[in-house]
Amino acid sequence: MKAKALIAPIIIVVLLILTLSLIACPTPVLAATQFTITAIQSANGTISPNSASVNQGASKSFNINPNTGYAIASLIVDGSPVTVASSYTFSNVQDNHTITATFAIMNFTLTVTQNVNGDISPETTNINCGESQTFSITPEIGYAIASLNVDGSSVEPTSSYTFINVKADHNITATFTVLKFNITVQQQSNGVISPETVSVNYGTSQTFTITPNTGYSNAFLIVDGLQVPNGSSYAFNNIQADHSISATFALTSTSTPTPTPTPTTPPASTVSPTPLTNIPTSTPISIVPSTSTPTPTSTPPPTKTALSGSANFDFLSWPLLLLVIPSGALAFGIIATKRRKKKQDPKNPVLQLPENNRPKDPEESIDQLFNKTEESVDHLFNKILEEEEHKIENENIPDYEKDEKKKKKYIKVVRARQLLDE
């Protein structure tokens, strides 16, 4: 019993001694194991952090950041590709590691949606970020761009469209419409053109009917400002521009039989004016019957006439001009030459007279010669006119009414006579 009683205190003392020894001399703690994770950088992006030391069993995350306009192309950990992501975490690290990434420029798709009656070029295409791309919008012949739509929104229709500094996907489409042209109808009185002004499609045709009122007929048909052959209709074919059409209408003339006149012998003093037709209003014409007695026949005798009208030197016939103008010019030239020579000639009898006996006008004799020359020219002109008038008197007046050339000659002779009389 006594022995057992002593064991318990001994154990207590031993435990106390061990406790005190541990307090006085603590057991050393071993340092934790660390591992290195290395980030290998490449162009057009970065991995952060650059590198890191990680305790055994710990975790570490890395961020992959591409430059603007670029995207992560691949992600490689310890030499093996992994799923591409913007970050990567190493968990329960038990060894050294490496991480790297590659970067590629971003690429965008420009989608073209084609429609009928036109074309957008190029077709759907891919371009790099920041680049630009122009598309041409070309309608077919006879069509025009009706609308242009970019990314679902309507823009102003134009023959080209450019995407600038592209940083996203886009789409473009266009619609086309047939060209239309107006045919303008200009209505006039006494008839009608039908239909009225119309709008027609490119390349089509349109016919118009020209209908005069009762008692009228088509006089002129004008298309696009130019006269074209008359007809009851006119067709525009393969229309590719605006046009105009207009027509004028004239009263339809009705002819009546002309009664046969009874031959009579008019008195010599009687004047029966008969106007010529189609003569300008500025030149009134009258016909005076001849004093000679016509021979009665089945046809009325020709009437000899004299015309009156305002003088106009421009209407002189060319035979008169060829004779009168050279003659007058020659006469005036001779006179001027003689005047000059006589004025300078010391043998001039007028200049040899004493000064008190000289005429007041030393050129008096020359003036007399000039006046005589003028009288000669008038006489020549008068003689030519008399010959022309004599020819006319021997022809039929109705012939002058029908023959335009004869009628003009007749008027010129009369006007020349008036000019000479003045």
C-alpha positions as CSV (number, residue, x, y, z in Angstrom):
1,M,0.0,0.0,0.0
2,K,2.8,2.3,1.0
3,A,4.5,1.7,-2.4
4,K,1.4,2.5,-4.4
5,A,1.0,5.7,-2.4
6,L,4.5,6.8,-3.4
7,I,4.1,6.2,-7.2
8,A,1.4,8.9,-7.7
9,P,3.5,11.7,-6.3
10,I,6.5,10.6,-8.4
11,I,4.5,10.8,-11.6
12,I,3.3,14.2,-10.8
13,V,6.8,15.4,-10.2
14,V,8.0,14.0,-13.5
15,L,5.2,15.6,-15.5
16,L,6.0,18.9,-13.8
17,I,9.7,18.6,-14.7
18,L,8.8,17.9,-18.4
19,T,6.5,20.9,-18.5
20,L,9.1,23.2,-17.2
21,S,11.6,21.9,-19.6
22,L,9.4,22.5,-22.6
23,I,8.7,26.1,-21.5
24,A,12.4,26.8,-21.1
25,C,13.4,25.1,-24.4
26,P,10.6,25.4,-27.1
27,T,10.6,22.9,-30.0
28,P,11.8,24.7,-33.4
29,V,9.0,25.1,-36.2
30,L,10.0,24.2,-39.8
31,A,9.5,27.0,-42.5
32,A,6.6,26.5,-45.2
33,T,7.6,25.4,-48.8
34,Q,7.0,28.0,-51.6
35,F,6.6,27.6,-55.4
36,T,7.1,30.1,-58.3
37,I,4.4,30.7,-61.0
38,T,6.0,32.5,-64.0
39,A,3.9,34.6,-66.6
40,I,5.4,34.6,-70.1
41,Q,4.4,37.8,-71.9
42,S,3.6,38.1,-75.7
43,A,2.7,40.9,-78.2
44,N,-0.6,42.7,-78.3
45,G,-1.6,41.9,-74.7
46,T,-0.4,41.3,-71.1
47,I,-0.7,38.8,-68.2
48,S,-0.8,40.1,-64.7
49,P,0.9,39.7,-62.3
50,N,4.1,39.1,-64.2
51,S,5.2,36.3,-61.9
52,A,4.5,35.2,-58.2
53,S,5.8,33.0,-55.4
54,V,3.1,30.9,-53.8
55,N,3.2,28.8,-50.6
56,Q,2.6,25.1,-50.9
57,G,-1.0,24.3,-51.0
58,A,-2.0,28.0,-51.6
59,S,-3.8,29.4,-54.7
60,K,-3.1,32.2,-57.2
61,S,-5.1,33.9,-60.0
62,F,-3.7,35.6,-63.2
63,N,-5.5,38.1,-65.5
64,I,-5.1,38.0,-69.3
65,N,-5.6,41.5,-70.9
66,P,-5.5,41.9,-74.8
67,N,-4.7,45.3,-76.2
68,T,-7.5,47.4,-77.8
69,G,-8.6,45.8,-81.0
70,Y,-7.2,42.5,-80.1
71,A,-8.6,39.3,-78.5
72,I,-7.1,36.3,-76.7
73,A,-6.2,33.7,-79.3
74,S,-4.9,31.0,-77.0
75,L,-4.0,30.3,-73.3
76,I,-1.2,27.9,-72.4
77,V,-0.5,26.6,-68.8
78,D,2.7,24.5,-68.2
79,G,3.0,24.1,-72.0
80,S,-0.5,22.8,-72.6
81,P,-3.4,24.7,-74.0
82,V,-6.4,25.4,-71.7
83,T,-9.8,27.0,-72.3
84,V,-9.4,30.6,-73.3
85,A,-10.6,33.0,-70.6
86,S,-9.8,36.4,-69.3
87,S,-8.3,34.9,-66.1
88,Y,-6.7,31.7,-64.8
89,T,-6.4,30.4,-61.2
90,F,-3.7,28.0,-59.9
91,S,-5.2,26.1,-56.9
92,N,-3.5,24.0,-54.1
93,V,-0.1,24.8,-55.5
94,Q,2.3,21.9,-55.1
95,D,4.9,22.8,-57.7
96,N,6.3,25.5,-59.9
97,H,4.1,26.6,-62.9
98,T,4.1,28.7,-66.1
99,I,1.4,30.6,-67.9
100,T,1.4,32.4,-71.4
101,A,-1.2,33.7,-73.9
102,T,-1.3,34.8,-77.6
103,F,-3.4,37.6,-78.9
104,A,-5.0,38.2,-82.4
105,I,-6.4,41.3,-84.0
106,M,-10.2,41.4,-83.7
107,N,-12.1,40.6,-87.0
108,F,-15.6,41.8,-87.8
109,T,-18.2,40.7,-90.4
110,L,-20.0,43.2,-92.7
111,T,-23.0,41.3,-94.0
112,V,-24.6,42.3,-97.3
113,T,-28.2,41.5,-98.1
114,Q,-28.9,41.6,-101.8
115,N,-32.3,42.5,-103.5
116,V,-33.7,42.4,-107.0
117,N,-33.1,45.1,-109.7
118,G,-29.7,46.2,-108.2
119,D,-26.5,45.1,-106.6
120,I,-24.2,45.9,-103.6
121,S,-20.6,45.1,-104.0
122,P,-18.5,43.6,-102.6
123,E,-20.5,40.8,-101.1
124,T,-20.4,40.0,-97.3
125,T,-16.8,40.5,-96.1
126,N,-14.6,40.4,-93.0
127,I,-12.3,43.2,-91.9
128,N,-9.9,43.9,-89.1
129,C,-10.8,46.1,-86.2
130,G,-10.2,49.8,-87.0
131,E,-10.3,49.4,-90.7
132,S,-12.8,50.9,-93.2
133,Q,-14.8,49.4,-96.0
134,T,-16.7,51.0,-98.8
135,F,-19.7,49.4,-100.6
136,S,-21.1,50.4,-104.0
137,I,-24.8,50.4,-104.6
138,T,-25.6,50.0,-108.3
139,P,-29.2,49.8,-109.7
140,E,-29.9,48.0,-113.0
141,I,-30.5,50.0,-116.1
142,G,-33.9,51.6,-115.8
143,Y,-33.9,51.5,-112.0
144,A,-33.0,53.8,-109.2
145,I,-32.1,53.3,-105.5
146,A,-35.3,53.5,-103.5
147,S,-33.8,53.0,-100.0
148,L,-30.6,52.2,-98.2
149,N,-30.6,50.5,-94.8
150,V,-27.6,50.1,-92.5
151,D,-27.8,48.1,-89.2
152,G,-31.5,48.2,-89.4
153,S,-31.8,52.0,-89.8
154,S,-32.6,53.9,-92.9
155,V,-30.0,56.3,-94.3
156,E,-29.9,58.6,-97.3
157,P,-29.9,56.7,-100.6
158,T,-26.6,57.1,-102.3
159,S,-24.4,55.2,-104.8
160,S,-21.8,54.3,-102.1
161,Y,-21.6,53.8,-98.4
162,T,-18.5,53.5,-96.2
163,F,-18.0,51.9,-92.8
164,I,-15.2,53.8,-91.0
165,N,-13.0,52.5,-88.1
166,V,-15.0,49.4,-87.8
167,K,-15.2,48.0,-84.2
168,A,-18.2,45.8,-84.5
169,D,-20.2,43.7,-86.9
170,H,-22.5,45.5,-89.4
171,N,-25.0,44.8,-92.1
172,I,-26.2,46.7,-95.2
173,T,-29.1,46.3,-97.7
174,A,-30.8,48.4,-100.4
175,T,-34.0,48.3,-102.4
176,F,-34.5,49.5,-106.0
177,T,-37.4,51.0,-108.0
178,V,-38.1,51.4,-111.7
179,L,-37.5,54.9,-113.2
180,K,-40.6,56.9,-114.2
181,F,-40.8,59.6,-116.8
182,N,-43.5,62.3,-117.5
183,I,-45.1,62.8,-120.9
184,T,-46.6,66.3,-120.8
185,V,-49.6,67.0,-123.0
186,Q,-50.2,70.7,-123.9
187,Q,-53.8,71.0,-125.0
188,Q,-54.8,73.6,-127.6
189,S,-58.2,74.9,-128.7
190,N,-60.3,73.2,-131.4
191,G,-59.1,69.7,-130.6
192,V,-57.9,67.3,-127.9
193,I,-55.0,64.9,-127.2
194,S,-55.8,61.9,-125.1
195,P,-54.8,60.7,-122.6
196,E,-53.7,63.7,-120.6
197,T,-50.2,64.1,-119.1
198,V,-49.1,60.7,-117.9
199,S,-46.2,59.1,-116.0
200,V,-44.8,55.9,-117.5
201,N,-42.1,53.3,-116.6
202,Y,-38.7,53.2,-118.2
203,G,-38.6,51.3,-121.4
204,T,-42.3,51.2,-121.9
205,S,-44.4,52.8,-124.7
206,Q,-47.3,55.2,-124.7
207,T,-49.7,56.1,-127.6
208,F,-51.6,59.4,-127.8
209,T,-54.7,60.1,-129.9
210,I,-55.1,63.5,-131.6
211,T,-58.7,64.3,-132.3
212,P,-59.8,67.7,-133.9
213,N,-63.2,69.1,-133.2
214,T,-65.9,69.0,-135.9
215,G,-65.0,71.3,-138.8
216,Y,-61.3,71.3,-137.9
217,S,-58.3,69.2,-139.0
218,N,-54.8,68.6,-137.7
219,A,-52.5,71.5,-138.6
220,F,-49.2,70.8,-136.7
221,L,-48.0,68.1,-134.4
222,I,-45.2,69.2,-132.1
223,V,-43.2,66.6,-130.1
224,D,-40.4,67.7,-127.7
225,G,-40.5,71.1,-129.4
226,L,-40.0,69.8,-133.0
227,Q,-42.6,69.4,-135.7
228,V,-43.4,65.8,-136.8
229,P,-45.6,64.5,-139.5
230,N,-49.3,64.9,-138.8
231,G,-51.4,61.9,-137.9
232,S,-54.4,60.9,-135.8
233,S,-52.1,59.3,-133.2
234,Y,-48.5,59.4,-132.0
235,A,-46.6,56.7,-130.0
236,F,-43.5,57.1,-127.8
237,N,-41.6,53.9,-127.8
238,N,-38.9,52.6,-125.4
239,I,-39.3,55.7,-123.2
240,Q,-36.0,56.7,-121.5
241,A,-36.6,60.4,-120.8
242,D,-39.3,63.1,-120.2
243,H,-41.3,64.2,-123.3
244,S,-43.9,66.7,-124.4
245,I,-46.6,66.6,-127.1
246,S,-48.8,69.4,-128.5
247,A,-51.1,69.8,-131.6
248,T,-52.7,72.8,-133.3
249,F,-55.9,72.5,-135.3
250,A,-57.0,74.5,-138.3
251,L,-60.5,75.2,-139.7
252,T,-61.3,72.9,-142.5
253,S,-61.8,74.9,-145.8
254,T,-64.8,74.2,-147.9
255,S,-64.5,74.9,-151.7
256,T,-67.4,76.3,-153.7
257,P,-67.6,76.4,-157.5
258,T,-66.6,79.7,-159.0
259,P,-69.2,81.2,-161.4
260,T,-68.1,82.0,-164.9
261,P,-68.1,85.8,-165.3
262,T,-69.8,87.5,-168.2
263,P,-67.3,89.4,-170.3
264,T,-67.8,93.2,-170.3
265,T,-65.9,96.2,-171.5
266,P,-65.1,98.5,-168.6
267,P,-65.0,102.2,-169.2
268,A,-61.5,103.6,-169.5
269,S,-62.0,105.9,-166.5
270,T,-63.4,103.2,-164.2
271,V,-61.0,101.7,-161.5
272,S,-62.0,98.3,-160.1
273,P,-59.5,97.4,-157.3
274,T,-58.9,93.7,-156.9
275,P,-56.5,92.8,-154.0
276,L,-53.9,90.1,-154.6
277,T,-53.8,87.2,-152.2
278,N,-51.1,86.3,-149.8
279,I,-49.4,89.7,-150.0
280,P,-47.8,91.2,-146.8
281,T,-50.2,93.5,-145.0
282,S,-47.5,96.3,-145.1
283,T,-47.9,96.4,-148.9
284,P,-51.5,97.1,-150.0
285,I,-52.0,96.2,-153.7
286,S,-54.7,97.4,-156.1
287,I,-55.4,96.3,-159.7
288,V,-56.4,99.0,-162.2
289,P,-58.1,97.6,-165.4
290,S,-56.6,98.6,-168.7
291,T,-58.2,101.1,-171.0
292,S,-58.0,98.7,-173.9
293,T,-61.1,96.8,-174.9
294,P,-60.7,93.1,-174.3
295,T,-62.0,90.5,-176.7
296,P,-65.0,88.7,-175.2
297,T,-64.3,85.0,-174.7
298,S,-65.4,82.2,-172.4
299,T,-62.6,83.3,-170.0
300,P,-62.5,86.8,-168.5
301,P,-60.0,89.1,-170.2
302,P,-56.7,89.7,-168.3
303,T,-56.8,92.9,-166.3
304,K,-53.8,95.2,-166.4
305,T,-52.9,96.6,-163.1
306,A,-50.9,99.2,-161.3
307,L,-49.8,98.5,-157.7
308,S,-49.1,100.9,-154.9
309,G,-47.1,100.3,-151.7
310,S,-44.6,101.7,-149.4
311,A,-41.1,102.1,-150.8
312,N,-38.4,99.9,-149.5
313,F,-35.0,99.9,-151.2
314,D,-34.2,96.3,-150.0
315,F,-36.9,94.9,-152.4
316,L,-35.3,96.2,-155.6
317,S,-34.8,93.3,-158.1
318,W,-31.2,92.3,-158.8
319,P,-31.2,93.4,-162.4
320,L,-32.0,96.9,-161.3
321,L,-29.3,96.8,-158.7
322,L,-26.7,95.5,-161.1
323,L,-27.4,98.3,-163.5
324,V,-28.1,101.3,-161.3
325,I,-25.5,100.8,-158.5
326,P,-22.4,100.4,-160.8
327,S,-23.7,103.2,-163.0
328,G,-24.1,105.6,-160.1
329,A,-20.8,104.7,-158.5
330,L,-19.0,105.2,-161.8
331,A,-20.7,108.6,-162.3
332,F,-19.8,109.8,-158.8
333,G,-16.3,108.5,-159.2
334,I,-15.8,110.5,-162.5
335,I,-17.3,113.6,-160.9
336,A,-15.1,113.4,-157.9
337,T,-12.0,112.8,-160.0
338,K,-12.7,115.7,-162.3
339,R,-13.4,118.0,-159.3
340,R,-10.1,117.2,-157.7
341,K,-8.1,117.6,-160.9
342,K,-9.9,120.8,-161.9
343,K,-9.4,122.3,-158.5
344,Q,-5.6,121.7,-158.8
345,D,-5.3,122.4,-162.5
346,P,-3.6,125.8,-163.1
347,K,-5.2,125.9,-166.6
348,N,-8.7,126.0,-165.1
349,P,-10.3,128.9,-166.9
350,V,-12.3,129.8,-163.8
351,L,-9.1,130.1,-161.8
352,Q,-7.5,132.2,-164.6
353,L,-10.1,134.9,-164.4
354,P,-9.5,138.0,-162.3
355,E,-10.6,137.5,-158.7
356,N,-13.3,140.1,-159.0
357,N,-14.7,138.4,-162.1
358,R,-14.6,134.8,-160.7
359,P,-17.9,133.2,-159.8
360,K,-18.5,133.1,-156.0
361,D,-18.4,129.3,-156.2
362,P,-15.4,128.1,-158.2
363,E,-17.0,124.7,-158.4
364,E,-20.1,126.0,-159.9
365,S,-19.4,124.3,-163.3
366,I,-18.6,121.0,-161.6
367,D,-21.9,121.1,-159.7
368,Q,-23.8,121.6,-162.9
369,L,-22.0,118.6,-164.3
370,F,-22.9,116.6,-161.2
371,N,-26.6,117.6,-161.5
372,K,-26.6,116.5,-165.2
373,T,-25.1,113.1,-164.2
374,E,-27.8,112.6,-161.6
375,E,-30.4,113.3,-164.2
376,S,-28.7,110.7,-166.4
377,V,-28.8,108.1,-163.7
378,D,-32.5,108.9,-163.0
379,H,-33.3,108.6,-166.7
380,L,-31.5,105.2,-166.9
381,F,-33.4,104.0,-163.8
382,N,-36.7,105.2,-165.2
383,K,-36.0,103.5,-168.5
384,I,-35.3,100.1,-166.8
385,L,-38.5,100.4,-164.8
386,E,-40.6,101.2,-167.9
387,E,-39.3,98.1,-169.6
388,E,-40.2,95.9,-166.6
389,E,-43.6,97.5,-166.3
390,H,-44.2,96.9,-170.0
391,K,-43.4,93.2,-169.6
392,I,-45.9,93.0,-166.7
393,E,-48.7,94.7,-168.7
394,N,-48.4,92.0,-171.4
395,E,-49.0,89.2,-168.9
396,N,-52.1,88.0,-167.1
397,I,-52.7,89.2,-163.6
398,P,-54.1,85.8,-162.5
399,D,-50.7,84.4,-163.3
400,Y,-49.2,86.8,-160.8
401,E,-51.6,85.7,-158.1
402,K,-50.7,82.0,-158.6
403,D,-47.0,82.4,-159.3
404,E,-45.2,83.5,-156.2
405,K,-42.0,84.5,-158.0
406,K,-43.9,86.7,-160.5
407,K,-45.9,88.3,-157.7
408,K,-42.7,89.2,-155.8
409,K,-41.2,90.7,-159.0
410,Y,-44.4,92.7,-159.6
411,I,-44.2,94.2,-156.1
412,K,-40.5,95.1,-156.4
413,V,-41.1,96.9,-159.7
414,V,-43.8,99.0,-158.1
415,R,-41.8,99.8,-155.1
416,A,-38.8,100.8,-157.2
417,R,-41.1,103.2,-159.1
418,Q,-42.2,104.7,-155.8
419,L,-38.6,105.1,-154.7
420,L,-37.7,106.9,-158.0
421,D,-40.7,109.2,-157.7
422,E,-39.7,110.2,-154.2
